[in-house]
């Protein structure tokens, strides 16, 4: 009975690691305290898997911050600015790389494939020296062994590691990272030898880059790397694990031909086409680790369907060579349903978090071995059937409305320049108008009021008055600062997705369904289980209250359909785009109600549009088409004089600029203050952009307060490539996480900079 788990969440069922890390970083606890919490979490996970009957239990998938950073530490690839002088890498150097310190900035962080997890990007140069500087993989293997648990140590594979890196600052962009392969393999050999000596019989290399579109010289690097490691690996069983997508035919050929490798792991949830490759020819005598239990979602597995897939595979690879596994690490799902006592019973029966998925994997392995737990399988079948037939899942009216969308591409009737003219007549804004992105600082007092109202400790009247008072403060502050287009500050909102999900039908919420985003930061995605609709207006009450407090223009604030989709656990019983269209229709109702209530500027945030981009280029066009279409659906019904804004974060978006133009918003504001040049280069290269645009003029992620001169200087850089009649002046993101002592002077300087440039532009004319 062979079962395997690719990896497991590290934070703990109640975010124990998060609190231990933050306490350590704040100097409130010692390194020993932190290490004790970590060791307890690891042993609990190993015990849990061992008791569940899992045969191949992973070790070294725990991390204090990130598994790629752990590999950087293992290789001793510490950038020079951290002044590390050899020896073993301790927590101080490790956390400086992850978070920066008083003297030097952190290493860059970016998204791990198409998940919402972020990894720390290695910075490598031709002269980078590599040495075996962190023995974490071996220590954790020995730690598990001492507890009586045999584990499979997991290490990020050498080729994926290099392909996920970037050239250090000052190194030619054309530098081939793969040229460092001969320099890192000796360290990998040391690690492998030490694991062998410690008694390891299996080792797992994660090589997820194999699912990407790779040129042949990159595939060649895999062949070379494993040929070089072959003699060191002899005597071990070696698993090369891939995940997150289908593996391309060429990569499948490369992978199954690797020297010294005895087993291959595939994601058969997102990689259904991989099944055809396996049927077309799987190397004789090798193991297949079949990822049939979804590591990226929270739905219970359809055990009957998985079992029939596994039985078919067994016919191809042989009974003793098939291992039941998860589609990816369970890092990307919530930890344990046991901690959800308040969740609706019926919905709960449809779900499986990480702890439940471990049980599912084992149940499938037992069934394959002829020891099927009939009771477990039949209760699973009953839950699958109840989900298919539940009236809570299906809403005929919504299905009809979404089906009716197919005939149109939902564009506003007039083009953007004519709309901007009509809007300007109505809004009468100065040149270089100033605004903010939406949220204002959330004080401890404000969070307390929301918490007490949620716990029913204060009445609705007391709550509404408290929020009203906060809005009125924020409006007055913006008037005093002389900002042109105001916001209400969002004091009533906890989170930009949860706030809307709680008011839409088809959404469920967890108490402890946390998932690691990066370091100690976790997010709690809503669960979309059924057809989405909007029972009643969601934001109109607060936005019209705010507009009644001022003669200036007040901006309505919504989260767009694509962002709500990409930041949720999405139902897997219909295509993602259908769910997205349903959310778009719900938001369309809200947009039109705001317009009726006299709100003339409405912002629809699409912070996560870029995040949903599929891994494979061949799938980009289809995704971008329905994502952009969903955005247009929300505002196709408004008048020309209503100005639609959108905001986008983390702009790797030069490659999707044409889709952004196709969204056809009137104004787009962009988080770009960390990558100014990159963003503006797109316009320098002659992309014609006729709508309003507000590239962030200062970075809100840092407590630093920029001077008016510095902001004016940045606006001038923008004016070199953008027309003054379309440029807006704004921070790069919401101000929720900042303090008022930082926000007031920064906004004051921002307005001063805009006024200075208005004067200069007027006199130049």
C-alpha positions in Angstrom: 0.0 0.0 0.0 1.9 3.0 -1.2 0.9 6.5 -0.3 2.9 9.8 -0.5 2.4 13.5 0.5 4.3 16.1 -1.6 4.5 18.6 1.2 2.5 20.0 4.1 1.5 23.5 5.5 4.0 24.9 8.0 2.1 27.5 9.9 0.2 25.1 12.1 -3.5 24.5 12.6 -3.9 27.8 14.6 -1.0 29.7 12.9 1.4 28.8 15.8 4.5 29.4 13.6 3.2 32.9 12.5 2.9 34.0 16.2 6.2 32.5 17.2 8.0 34.2 14.3 6.5 37.6 14.9 7.2 37.3 18.6 10.9 36.5 17.8 11.2 39.3 15.3 9.8 41.8 17.8 12.4 40.6 20.3 9.8 39.3 22.7 11.0 35.7 22.6 14.3 33.8 22.0 15.6 31.7 19.1 15.2 28.7 21.4 11.5 29.5 21.9 11.0 29.7 18.1 12.9 26.5 17.5 10.8 24.7 20.1 7.5 25.8 18.4 8.9 24.6 15.1 10.1 21.2 16.4 6.6 20.6 18.0 4.9 21.4 14.7 7.2 19.1 12.7 6.8 16.2 15.0 3.0 16.6 15.1 2.9 16.5 11.3 5.1 13.4 11.0 3.1 11.6 13.7 -0.1 12.5 12.0 1.0 11.1 8.7 2.6 8.1 10.2 -0.6 7.3 12.1 -2.7 7.8 9.0 -0.7 5.1 7.3 1.3 7.2 4.8 4.3 5.3 3.5 6.4 8.1 2.0 6.3 11.0 4.5 8.2 14.2 3.5 10.8 15.9 5.6 12.4 19.3 5.0 9.2 20.8 3.7 8.9 22.8 6.9 10.4 26.3 6.6 10.9 29.4 8.8 10.2 31.5 5.7 10.4 29.8 2.3 11.7 26.6 0.8 13.7 28.4 -2.0 15.4 30.6 0.6 16.2 27.4 2.5 17.9 26.1 -0.7 19.8 29.4 -1.1 21.0 28.9 2.5 21.9 25.3 1.8 24.1 26.5 -1.2 25.6 29.3 0.8 24.5 31.7 -2.0 24.2 34.7 0.3 24.3 38.1 -1.5 27.4 40.2 -0.5 25.3 42.9 1.1 24.5 40.7 4.1 28.2 40.5 5.2 28.1 36.8 5.8 31.5 35.4 6.3 31.2 31.7 5.7 30.4 28.9 8.2 26.9 27.9 9.0 24.0 30.2 8.2 22.2 31.3 11.3 18.7 32.8 11.8 20.1 36.3 11.8 21.5 36.1 8.2 18.5 34.0 7.1 15.9 36.5 8.2 18.0 39.4 6.9 17.8 37.9 3.5 14.0 37.4 3.9 13.1 40.7 5.5 16.0 43.1 5.2 17.5 44.7 8.2 18.3 48.3 9.4 21.2 48.6 7.0 20.2 46.7 3.8 17.0 45.7 1.9 15.5 42.2 1.7 15.9 40.0 -1.4 13.0 40.3 -3.9 9.9 38.2 -3.4 7.7 37.0 -6.2 4.8 34.6 -6.9 5.5 30.9 -6.8 4.2 29.8 -10.2 0.4 30.6 -10.4 -0.3 30.2 -6.7 -0.8 33.0 -4.1 2.4 31.9 -2.3 5.5 34.0 -2.7 9.1 32.8 -2.7 12.4 34.7 -2.1 14.2 35.0 -5.4 17.9 33.9 -5.4 20.3 36.6 -6.7 23.2 35.0 -8.6 26.3 36.2 -10.5 29.1 34.6 -12.4 31.3 35.1 -9.3 28.8 33.7 -6.7 30.6 31.2 -4.4 28.7 28.2 -3.3 29.4 26.1 -0.2 27.4 23.7 1.9 26.2 26.2 4.5 22.9 24.8 6.0 22.4 21.2 6.9 18.6 21.7 7.5 17.6 18.8 5.2 19.8 16.3 7.1 18.9 17.7 10.5 15.2 17.3 9.9 15.6 13.8 8.5 17.5 12.8 11.6 15.0 14.5 13.8 12.1 12.5 12.3 14.2 9.3 12.5 14.8 9.8 16.2 11.0 10.0 16.6 10.7 6.6 14.8 9.5 8.1 11.5 11.3 7.2 8.2 10.9 10.2 5.9 11.7 11.2 2.3 13.9 14.4 2.4 12.6 17.0 -0.1 14.9 19.4 -1.8 14.3 22.0 -4.5 16.0 20.4 -7.6 19.1 22.1 -9.0 17.8 23.1 -12.4 14.5 24.6 -11.1 16.5 26.4 -8.5 18.6 28.2 -11.1 15.7 28.8 -13.4 13.8 30.5 -10.5 16.7 32.8 -9.8 17.6 36.2 -11.2 21.0 37.8 -12.1 22.3 40.0 -9.2 22.2 43.8 -9.6 24.8 45.0 -12.0 25.1 41.6 -13.8 24.2 41.5 -17.5 20.6 40.6 -18.0 21.8 38.1 -20.6 23.8 36.1 -18.0 22.9 32.4 -18.2 21.9 31.3 -14.8 22.3 27.7 -16.0 26.0 28.3 -16.5 26.2 27.9 -12.7 25.1 24.3 -12.7 28.6 22.9 -12.4 29.2 25.1 -9.4 26.1 24.1 -7.4 26.1 20.3 -8.1 29.1 19.7 -5.8 27.0 21.1 -2.9 24.0 18.9 -3.9 26.4 15.9 -3.9 27.5 16.7 -0.3 23.9 16.9 0.8 23.0 13.6 -0.9 26.0 11.8 0.6 25.2 13.1 4.1 21.6 12.0 3.7 22.7 8.5 2.6 25.0 8.3 5.6 22.1 9.2 7.8 20.1 6.3 6.5 17.9 7.9 3.9 16.6 5.4 1.3 14.5 7.8 -0.8 15.1 11.4 -1.8 12.6 13.8 -3.5 13.8 16.6 -5.9 11.1 19.2 -6.7 11.5 20.2 -10.3 8.3 22.1 -11.0 10.0 24.1 -13.9 9.4 21.0 -16.0 5.8 22.0 -16.5 6.7 25.4 -18.1 7.3 26.2 -21.8 11.1 25.5 -21.8 13.5 25.8 -24.7 15.5 22.7 -25.6 18.8 24.0 -24.0 16.9 24.3 -20.6 15.6 20.7 -20.9 19.1 19.6 -21.8 20.3 21.1 -18.4 18.0 18.6 -16.6 19.7 15.7 -18.5 23.2 17.0 -17.7 22.4 17.7 -14.0 21.1 14.3 -13.2 23.8 12.5 -15.2 26.3 14.3 -13.1 24.5 13.3 -9.9 24.0 9.7 -10.9 26.9 8.1 -9.2 26.2 10.0 -5.9 22.6 9.0 -6.1 23.3 5.3 -6.6 21.7 3.1 -3.9 18.9 5.6 -3.3 15.5 5.7 -4.8 15.1 9.1 -6.4 11.7 10.8 -7.0 11.6 13.9 -9.3 8.3 15.7 -8.5 6.4 18.1 -10.8 3.2 20.0 -10.1 0.7 22.7 -11.1 0.1 21.8 -14.7 0.3 19.3 -17.6 3.9 18.4 -18.4 4.7 19.1 -22.1 5.5 16.1 -24.2 9.2 17.1 -24.7 9.6 17.6 -20.9 8.0 14.2 -20.3 10.6 12.6 -22.6 13.4 14.4 -20.8 12.1 13.6 -17.3 11.5 9.9 -18.0 15.0 9.6 -19.5 16.9 11.1 -16.5 19.8 9.0 -15.2 19.7 7.8 -11.7 16.0 8.6 -11.2 13.6 5.9 -10.2 10.3 7.7 -9.8 8.3 10.5 -11.3 5.6 12.6 -9.7 2.8 14.3 -11.7 -0.1 16.6 -10.9 -3.1 14.7 -12.4 -5.6 17.3 -11.2 -4.4 20.3 -13.2 -2.5 18.0 -15.6 -5.1 15.8 -17.1 -3.3 15.7 -20.4 -0.3 14.1 -18.7 -2.5 10.9 -18.4 -2.3 10.5 -22.2 1.5 10.8 -22.1 1.7 8.1 -19.4 -0.6 5.8 -21.4 1.5 6.5 -24.5 4.6 5.1 -22.9 5.9 4.9 -19.3 9.4 3.5 -18.6 9.4 -0.1 -17.5 10.2 -0.7 -13.8 9.9 2.9 -12.7 7.6 4.3 -10.0 4.7 6.6 -10.8 3.6 9.0 -8.0 0.1 9.8 -9.1 -1.1 13.2 -7.8 -4.9 12.6 -7.7 -5.7 14.5 -4.5 -5.9 18.2 -5.1 -3.2 20.1 -3.2 -4.6 23.5 -4.2 -8.2 23.5 -3.3 -10.4 22.6 -0.3 -13.0 20.2 -2.0 -13.3 16.6 -0.9 -11.9 14.2 -3.5 -14.3 12.3 -5.7 -12.8 9.0 -4.4 -14.7 6.8 -6.9 -13.4 8.8 -9.8 -9.9 8.8 -8.5 -9.9 5.1 -7.8 -10.9 4.4 -11.4 -8.1 6.6 -12.7 -5.6 4.8 -10.4 -6.8 1.4 -11.5 -6.3 2.4 -15.1 -2.7 3.6 -14.3 -2.0 0.4 -12.4 -2.6 -1.5 -15.6 0.1 0.5 -17.2 2.9 0.7 -14.6 2.2 -2.4 -12.5 0.7 -2.9 -9.0 3.9 -2.5 -7.1 5.0 0.6 -8.9 2.0 2.9 -8.4 2.0 5.4 -5.5 -1.0 7.5 -4.6 -0.1 11.1 -4.0 -1.2 14.7 -3.7 -1.2 16.9 -6.9 1.2 19.3 -5.2 2.3 20.3 -1.7 -0.6 20.8 0.6 1.0 24.2 1.5 -1.6 25.9 -0.7 -4.7 24.6 1.1 -6.1 25.2 4.6 -4.8 23.0 7.5 -7.6 21.1 9.3 -11.4 21.1 9.1 -11.5 20.1 12.8 -10.9 23.7 13.6 -14.2 24.8 11.9 -16.9 24.1 14.5 -19.1 26.9 13.2 -19.0 26.0 9.5 -22.4 24.8 8.0 -22.7 21.0 8.3 -23.7 20.4 4.7 -21.0 22.6 3.2 -18.5 21.0 5.6 -19.3 17.6 4.2 -18.1 18.7 0.8 -14.7 19.9 2.0 -11.2 18.4 2.8 -8.4 20.5 4.2 -4.8 19.3 4.4 -5.3 16.9 7.3 -8.4 15.3 5.6 -6.4 15.0 2.3 -3.8 12.9 4.0 -6.6 10.5 5.0 -8.0 10.5 1.5 -4.6 9.6 0.0 -4.3 6.7 2.4 -7.9 5.5 1.8 -7.2 5.4 -2.0 -4.0 3.5 -1.5 -5.8 0.9 0.7 -8.6 0.6 -1.8 -6.0 -0.1 -4.5 -4.5 -2.8 -2.3 -7.9 -4.5 -2.0 -8.6 -3.1 1.5 -11.3 -0.6 0.6 -13.0 1.1 3.5 -16.5 0.8 2.3 -18.0 3.1 4.9 -15.5 5.9 4.1 -16.1 5.5 0.3 -19.9 5.5 0.7 -20.0 8.6 2.9 -17.7 10.3 0.3 -20.1 9.3 -2.5 -23.1 10.7 -0.5 -21.3 14.0 0.0 -20.5 14.2 -3.7 -24.1 13.5 -4.6 -25.5 16.1 -2.1 -23.2 18.7 -3.6 -24.4 18.0 -7.1 -28.1 18.2 -6.2 -28.1 20.9 -3.4 -30.5 23.8 -4.2 -27.9 26.0 -2.4 -25.4 25.4 -5.2 -27.7 26.0 -8.2 -29.6 29.2 -8.8 -31.6 29.0 -12.1 -31.9 32.7 -12.6 -28.1 33.3 -12.2 -27.4 30.4 -14.6 -29.7 31.9 -17.2 -28.3 35.4 -16.9 -24.8 34.1 -17.2 -25.7 32.0 -20.3 -27.2 35.1 -21.9 -23.8 36.9 -21.8 -22.4 34.8 -24.5 -23.8 36.9 -27.3 -22.0 40.2 -26.6 -18.6 41.5 -25.7 -20.0 44.3 -23.5 -18.3 47.5 -24.5 -19.5 50.9 -23.6 -21.1 52.6 -26.6 -18.7 55.6 -26.8 -14.9 55.6 -27.0 -12.8 56.6 -24.1 -11.7 60.0 -25.2 -15.2 61.1 -25.8 -16.2 59.7 -22.4 -13.3 61.6 -20.7 -14.5 64.9 -22.3 -18.1 64.3 -21.0 -16.8 63.4 -17.5 -14.5 66.4 -17.4 -17.5 68.7 -18.1 -19.4 67.2 -15.2 -16.5 66.8 -12.7 -14.5 69.9 -13.6 -11.2 68.6 -12.3 -7.8 70.4 -12.5 -5.0 69.1 -14.6 -3.0 66.4 -12.8 -6.0 65.6 -10.5 -5.1 64.0 -7.1 -6.8 61.1 -5.5 -6.0 58.1 -3.2 -6.5 54.4 -3.9 -9.3 53.8 -1.3 -8.4 52.7 2.2 -7.2 55.0 5.0 -5.3 53.8 8.1 -7.2 51.2 10.2 -6.7 52.2 13.8 -6.8 49.8 16.8 -10.0 51.6 17.9 -11.6 51.0 14.5 -10.8 47.3 14.5 -12.2 47.0 18.0 -15.5 48.6 16.9 -15.8 46.1 14.0 -14.9 43.2 16.2 -17.5 44.1 18.9 -20.2 44.6 16.3 -19.4 41.2 14.8 -19.6 39.6 18.2 -22.9 41.5 18.8 -21.5 43.3 21.8 -22.6 46.7 20.5 -25.8 47.7 18.7 -26.1 48.4 15.0 -26.8 52.1 15.8 -23.6 52.4 17.9 -21.6 50.8 15.1 -23.1 52.9 12.3 -22.4 56.1 14.3 -18.8 55.0 15.0 -18.2 54.3 11.3 -19.9 57.5 10.2 -17.7 59.5 12.5 -14.6 57.9 11.1 -15.8 58.6 7.5 -16.4 62.2 8.4 -12.8 62.5 9.8 -11.4 61.0 6.6 -13.4 63.3 4.4 -12.4 66.4 6.4 -8.8 65.4 6.3 -8.9 65.0 2.5 -10.6 68.4 2.1 -8.0 70.0 4.4 -5.2 68.5 2.2 -7.1 69.8 -0.9 -7.3 66.4 -2.6 -9.5 66.5 -5.7 -11.3 63.1 -5.8 -12.1 61.8 -2.3 -12.6 58.3 -0.9 -14.6 57.3 2.2 -11.6 55.4 3.6 -13.3 52.0 3.9 -13.5 51.9 7.7 -16.3 49.3 7.6 -14.2 46.7 5.6 -12.0 43.9 7.0 -10.6 42.7 3.7 -11.2 43.7 0.0 -12.6 40.2 -0.9 -14.1 39.0 2.3 -16.2 42.2 2.7 -18.0 41.5 -0.6 -18.1 37.7 -0.2 -20.0 38.1 3.1 -22.7 40.0 1.3 -23.0 37.7 -1.8 -24.8 34.4 -2.0 -22.7 31.3 -2.9 -19.8 32.2 -0.5 -18.8 30.5 2.8 -16.2 31.6 5.3 -13.9 29.7 7.7 -12.6 30.6 11.1 -9.1 29.0 10.7 -8.8 28.3 6.9 -5.5 30.2 6.8 -3.0 29.7 3.9 0.6 31.0 3.9 1.2 33.9 1.5 4.8 34.7 2.4 6.9 34.5 5.6 4.5 34.8 8.5 1.7 36.4 6.5 -1.4 34.3 5.9 -4.6 34.9 4.0 -8.0 33.3 4.6 -9.7 32.8 1.2 -13.5 32.6 1.1 -15.0 29.5 -0.4 -17.2 29.9 -3.5 -19.5 26.8 -3.3 -22.5 27.9 -5.4 -24.0 30.3 -7.9 -23.2 33.9 -7.0 -25.7 36.6 -6.7 -26.2 39.9 -4.9 -29.3 39.9 -2.6 -29.1 43.6 -1.9 -26.9 46.7 -2.3 -23.5 46.3 -0.5 -21.7 49.7 -0.5 -24.3 52.3 -1.5 -25.3 53.2 2.1 -21.7 54.2 3.0 -20.7 55.8 -0.3 -23.8 58.0 -0.5 -23.3 58.9 3.2 -19.8 60.0 2.4 -20.8 61.9 -0.7 -23.4 63.8 1.4 -20.6 65.1 3.6 -18.7 67.0 0.8 -19.2 69.1 -2.3 -16.2 67.3 -3.9 -16.4 64.2 -6.0 -16.6 61.0 -3.9 -15.3 57.8 -5.4 -17.3 54.5 -5.0 -15.1 51.5 -4.1 -15.5 47.9 -5.3 -13.4 44.8 -5.8 -13.5 43.5 -9.3 -14.8 40.0 -10.3 -11.4 38.6 -11.4 -9.8 39.5 -8.1 -12.6 38.1 -6.0 -12.2 34.9 -8.1 -8.4 34.6 -7.9 -8.3 35.3 -4.1 -10.9 32.6 -3.2 -11.1 28.9 -3.2 -13.3 28.4 -6.3 -15.8 25.7 -6.9 -14.4 22.9 -9.2 -17.7 21.7 -10.7 -17.9 24.3 -13.5 -15.2 26.3 -15.4 -13.7 29.2 -13.6 -14.8 31.7 -16.2 -18.5 30.8 -15.5 -18.1 31.6 -11.9 -16.3 34.9 -12.8 -19.1 35.9 -15.1 -21.6 35.4 -12.2 -19.6 37.6 -9.9 -19.3 40.2 -12.7 -23.2 40.3 -13.0 -23.5 40.8 -9.2 -21.0 43.7 -9.3 -22.8 45.2 -12.3 -25.9 45.5 -10.2 -23.8 47.3 -7.5 -22.1 49.7 -10.0 -25.5 50.7 -11.4 -27.0 51.3 -7.9 -24.0 53.5 -7.0 -24.6 55.5 -10.2 -28.3 55.9 -9.3 -27.3 57.1 -5.8 -25.3 60.0 -7.4 -21.8 58.5 -7.3 -20.1 59.8 -10.4 -16.7 58.1 -10.1 -16.6 54.3 -9.3 -13.4 52.4 -8.8 -13.4 48.6 -9.5 -10.1 47.1 -8.3 -8.5 44.3 -10.2 -5.4 43.8 -8.1 -5.2 40.1 -9.0 -5.9 40.1 -12.7 -2.3 39.2 -13.6 -2.2 36.5 -10.9 -4.6 34.2 -12.7 -2.5 34.1 -15.8 -2.0 30.3 -16.6 1.5 28.9 -16.6 1.5 28.0 -20.3 1.6 30.6 -23.0 -0.9 28.7 -25.1 -3.6 29.3 -22.5 -2.9 33.0 -21.9 -5.2 34.4 -24.6 -8.3 32.5 -23.5 -7.8 33.5 -19.8 -7.2 37.2 -20.6 -10.2 37.3 -22.9 -12.7 36.1 -20.3 -11.0 38.0 -17.4 -11.1 41.4 -19.3 -14.6 40.6 -20.5 -15.8 40.0 -16.9 -14.4 43.5 -16.0 -16.3 45.2 -18.9 -19.5 43.4 -17.9 -19.5 45.3 -14.5 -19.7 48.7 -16.0 -21.1 48.4 -19.5 -24.5 49.9 -18.3 -23.3 53.3 -17.0 -23.6 56.7 -18.6 -20.7 58.3 -20.4 -20.5 60.9 -17.6 -19.8 58.2 -15.0 -16.0 57.7 -14.6 -14.8 54.1 -14.1 -11.5 53.7 -12.4 -9.5 50.5 -11.8 -6.4 49.8 -9.7 -3.8 47.1 -10.3 -1.0 45.9 -8.1 2.3 44.2 -8.6 2.8 45.3 -12.2 4.5 42.6 -14.1 2.1 43.7 -16.6 4.0 45.1 -19.6 3.3 41.7 -21.2 -0.4 42.1 -20.8 -0.7 45.9 -21.5 -2.9 45.3 -24.5 -5.4 43.4 -22.4 -5.3 46.2 -19.9 -6.2 48.7 -22.6 -8.9 46.3 -23.7 -10.5 46.6 -20.2 -11.6 50.0 -21.4 -11.6 51.7 -18.0 -11.6 55.5 -18.0 -8.8 55.8 -15.5 -6.3 53.2 -14.3 -4.1 53.6 -11.2 -1.1 51.4 -10.8 1.2 50.2 -8.1 4.6 50.9 -9.7 6.7 52.9 -7.3 9.2 50.0 -7.0 9.4 49.5 -10.7 9.0 52.9 -12.2 11.2 52.5 -15.1 9.8 49.1 -16.1 6.3 50.5 -16.3 7.1 53.7 -18.2 9.2 51.8 -20.7 6.1 50.3 -22.2 4.8 53.8 -23.1 8.2 54.9 -24.2 8.1 52.0 -26.7 5.1 53.6 -28.3 2.1 51.8 -26.9 -0.8 54.2 -27.6 -2.8 54.7 -24.4 -5.7 57.2 -24.4 -7.3 56.7 -21.1 -6.5 58.3 -17.8 -3.5 56.8 -15.9 -2.1 57.2 -12.4 1.2 55.4 -11.8 1.8 55.5 -8.1 4.0 58.4 -7.1 5.1 57.0 -3.8 5.5 53.6 -2.2 3.0 53.0 0.6 4.7 49.7 1.6 7.4 51.6 3.4 7.0 54.0 6.3 9.3 56.5 4.6 7.8 60.0 3.8 8.8 61.3 0.4 9.5 65.0 -0.1 7.4 67.1 -2.4 10.5 67.6 -4.6 11.0 63.9 -4.9 7.3 63.3 -5.9 7.4 66.2 -8.4 10.5 64.7 -9.9 8.7 61.4 -10.4 5.7 63.1 -12.0 8.1 64.9 -14.3 9.5 61.5 -15.4 6.0 60.4 -16.2 5.2 63.5 -18.1 8.1 62.8 -20.4 6.2 59.8 -21.8 2.5 60.5 -20.9 0.3 63.5 -21.8 -0.5 65.9 -19.0 -4.2 65.7 -19.8 -4.4 62.0 -18.9 -2.1 61.8 -15.9 -3.4 61.4 -12.4 -1.4 61.8 -9.2 -1.9 59.2 -6.4 -0.1 56.8 -4.0 0.6 53.4 -5.4 -1.8 51.4 -3.1 -4.3 51.7 -0.3 -3.2 53.3 3.0 -4.8 50.7 5.4 -1.5 49.4 6.8 0.1 52.8 7.4 -0.1 55.2 10.4 -1.8 58.6 10.2 1.6 60.1 11.3 3.0 58.8 8.0 -0.1 59.3 5.7 -0.7 63.0 6.5 2.7 64.4 5.6 3.1 62.1 2.6 -0.3 63.2 1.1 0.5 66.8 1.9 3.7 66.5 -0.1 1.9 64.7 -2.9 -0.7 67.5 -3.3 2.1 70.2 -3.1 4.0 68.4 -5.9 0.9 68.3 -8.1 0.2 72.0 -7.5 3.8 72.9 -8.3 3.7 71.1 -11.6 0.3 72.6 -12.5 1.8 76.1 -12.1 4.8 75.1 -14.3 2.6 73.6 -17.0 0.4 76.7 -17.0 3.3 79.1 -17.4 4.9 76.9 -20.1 1.7 77.2 -22.1 
